[in-house]
Amino acid sequence: MTIHNLDKIFNPKRIAVFGASNNPTSVGFTVLRNLIGSGFGGVVYPVNPKHESVQGIQAYPNLSGLPHVPDLAVICTPAVTVSGIVRACGEAGTRGILIISAGFREIGPEGRQLEDQLLVEQRKFKDMRILGPNCLGIMVPGISLNASFAASAPRKGHVGFISQSGALCTSVLDWANEEGIGFSHFISVGNAIDVSVGDLIDYLGTSAATRSIILYVESITGAREFMSAARAFSRTKPIVAYKGGRFAESAQAAASHTGALAGVDAVYDAAFQRAGVERINEVTDMFDCAELLARQRPPRGDRLAVVTNAGGPGVMAIDALIGRNGRVAPLADATIEALNQCLPRFWSHGNPVDVLGDAPPERYAAAMQAVLSDDGVDAVLVVLTPQAMTDPTATAQAVAEVAREARKPVLAAWMGGAMVSDGMQILGQAGVPAYRAPEMAVRAFMHLVSYARNLEILHVTPRDIPVDFQLDRKRLRGLFDTLLTEGNELLSENVSKALLEAYEIPVTRPYLARTAEEAVRVARDQSGYPAVMKIHSPDITHKTDVAGVVLNLGTDDAVRAAFEAMVETAKERRPEARITGVTLQAMVSHPNSFELLLGAKKDPVFGAVIMVGMGGTAAEVFRDRALGLPPLNEALARRMLESLKSWPLIQGYRGKPGADIDKLIEIIMRFSYLVADYPEIKEVDVNPLLVTPHRAIALDARVLVDRDPAIQPIRPYAHLAISPYPEEFVATRQLADGVPVMLRPIKPEDEPMWHHLLGSCSPESLRYRFSGAFKQTTHEMATRFCFIDYDREIGIVAEVTEDRQRRLIGVGRLVADVDHVTAEFAILVADRWHGRGIGGQLTDYCLEVAKQWGVRRIVAETATDNAPMLHLFRSRGFDVNVNTQEGVAFVSKVIG
């Protein structure tokens, strides 16, 4: 339901409190006291049938007795009474419900039944929204709203706090008040039967008062909605998340390397990174990190320079940096020379830059300016210890002045107590993050680095690596349906590899042999020598556990002996397993090869998750892996590879040639298509995936399937947390003059062609489209139009091929509101294609897409002197409302 009617909860004019009480020990007493004592400017109605007044305010016996219908009902009564109150609220017209009452699913099956009753009642009333139950309540300091049973009220500020733990809320609130931290909203979600964390992120995204969000989550429901909301918010403002239960073990034993390595917490890490969310592992980092990310420019990289007046703290900072996988910035020769000119001859001549214990403020400032000018430095940490000749306050002023002009992050560590407190205050007021110890400052810097990397995931332009398929994927789907719905959950190696091969992932083909003599014939005539033999059993997942893999068999006698020994050993170690024989395949090796593991699993929260890492039998020992949520493009696949500890080996190390990276990335992308197309895949392992300087090939594969999606079909791609590229909207059309045009959704890889399109447009065309002029397009502009969430917006481009070059000649854009009721439409056509029907084709097709999307109304605006566009809108049945004073025409059309 997203944010529809959430204003009834967070910006109400009239509030009814059910369970309002005179008993100081009751929740209803505290909630009412907080509401009437917080300065709330609206009306509060206590509802209590037993008392004429509550806390000195006239009480009402029931909802029907109220003088006006409340916007918000706050319910603090016993759980068994709540569904009846919700029904009465719905019948009266109240659409905002805050249920503070406990006693629902958190107590077991009986409470879950009560929760189900609430949902039954809610569905009877269109547009009703429920927050809770079992929550602390909500606080909106900007309107002095405190509908909670918290012991204190928060200050007014710019942090939106969302927590799944009511108990944590009270501790955080007390701590924040002591530290002087304020909030735009303070929200306890409780059991979240309706209003979800994703809904709240979307709602806070519309709040000008909210500059950052802090989340405390124990689990996520509605992963697709959460990811969509978080990605939208993170593009402009930071989200900091603390995830409780980091080390919870999976409830079921994993059947594959991927299942064992892609644990619950690692999947949350991958999801947060893909959504641009910065994760913290210390509750004490919450507010520092949120404030830091909201106020500081993200660094370009992880290279830190340290300027200090003492060697020891400088070394401490470097130790902390290396320990957190940051890099010590190497100083350029020009920087060293500049420092030689402004520092005493005995300075450290390296990083950390020791300006010596007698450094005055001017020396600090000069050293900072020299280091900040170095292109190899991404950020500067200034460390001060209060020595005899040190002026911490004046030095803080000097640092603040330099930082004010800097285009890179500057952090400070002012070590000490009372002597440095004034300096700390000056730095804080100037927007320079200041800490008591170097390690704390380094930890903050690495949060900035991590946040910058997460933002890059949202904004980086992938190279366009065409992934075409010779086979019809829909036809292929039909061929494999039988295999996925019948037989064993664990597909054989033959079938698993056939699935990979269908997606044009190279494999070694296995050939089945049931006897020793058949194995010899297969080795001679099909696999060839040298050969690899593997045990064939639907019950044995890890073949090496039963000595079920033998390499480099070169003769008939070797094959016979290996067959007998392998089958015998397998029967001894797994007597219950069904053994149907062995498979043989060609032995593939290369002196410069590297074994990777490529896998996927279906996470219960985020759906399909892809993993790449070091492969082979020791994959679970080294645990060198990276996780990502499909769909994956070139940039995302590359980022996964680059994050591996073994990345230097894959690239090539000490003269040893590296892998064919482009081929490897293409295989990962093809694998992503496979995982996206088959919701039945529970787990899949390609291990090892052998990569060489010239190719990559799957030597072994196993697929574990879940037959439920095949038997009971789900909506397409429901198993993905991120909406994939909507291929269903790719269409071909023909202009009146016979020129073929492809109409398709825009994608990040289109950025270069998008720049070319806008570069071919006249200033007048750009003014009509963007309501203003600009000198040139930028990557930042392109991210707004090419990097889109297909659940929220879609751009339809018109593509032609000219002189063997693909070109965009027009683009129509639909941006839906978060409730998917209304979509804004805009269009741009390259000047030399005007008058050839492109605008009409794009508009008609965008209207088709909007209908399929479920949008009910299209709105647009254009300049009153844009006669061709006004004619196009009128010819398509749009209502046109001209505002001659502003020179703007507002158009709209109901389509559903």
Secondary structure, 3 states (H helix, E strand, C coil): CCCCCCHHHHCCCEEEEECCCCCCCCHHHHHHHHHHHCCCCCEEEEECCCCCEECCEECECCHHHCCCCCCEEEECCCHHHHHHHHHHHHHHCCCEEEECCCCCHHHCHHHHHHHHHHHHHHHCCCCCEEECCCCCEEEEHHHCEEEECCCCCCEEEEEEEEECCHHHHHHHHHHHHHHCCEEEEEEECCCCCCCCHHHHHHHHHCCCCCCEEEEEECCCCCHHHHHHHHHHHHCCCCEEEEECCCCCCCCCCCCCHHHHHCCHHHHHHHHHHHHCCEEECCHHHHHHHHHHHHHCCCCCCCEEEEEECCHHHHHHHHHHHHHCCCEECCCCHHHHHHHHHHCCCCCCCCCCEECCCCCCHHHHHHHHHHHHCCCCCCEEEEEECCCCCCCHHHHHHHHHHHHHHCCCCEEEEECCCHHHHHHHHHHHHCCCCEECCHHHHHHHHHHHHHHHHHHHHHHCCCCCCCCCCCCCHHHHHHHHHHHHHCCCCEECHHHHHHHHHHCCCCECCCEEECCHHHHHHHHHHHHCCCEEEEEECCCCCCHHHHCCEEEEECCHHHHHHHHHHHHHHHHHHCCCCCCCEEEEEECCCCCCCEEEEEEEEEECCCEEEEEEEECCCCHHHHCCEEEECCCCCHHHHHHHHHCCCCHHHHHCCCCCCCCCHHHHHHHHHHHHHHHHHCCCEEEEEEEEEEECCCCEEECCEEEEECCHHHHCCCCCCCCECCCCCCHHHCEEEECCCCCEEEEEECCHHHHHHHHHHHHCCCHHHHHHHHCCCCCCCCHHHHHHHHCCCCCCEEEEEEEEEECCEEEEEEEEEEEECCCCCEEEEEEEECHHHCCCCHHHHHHHHHHHHHHHHCCCEEEEEEECCCHHHHHHHHHCCCEEEEECCCCEEEEEEECC
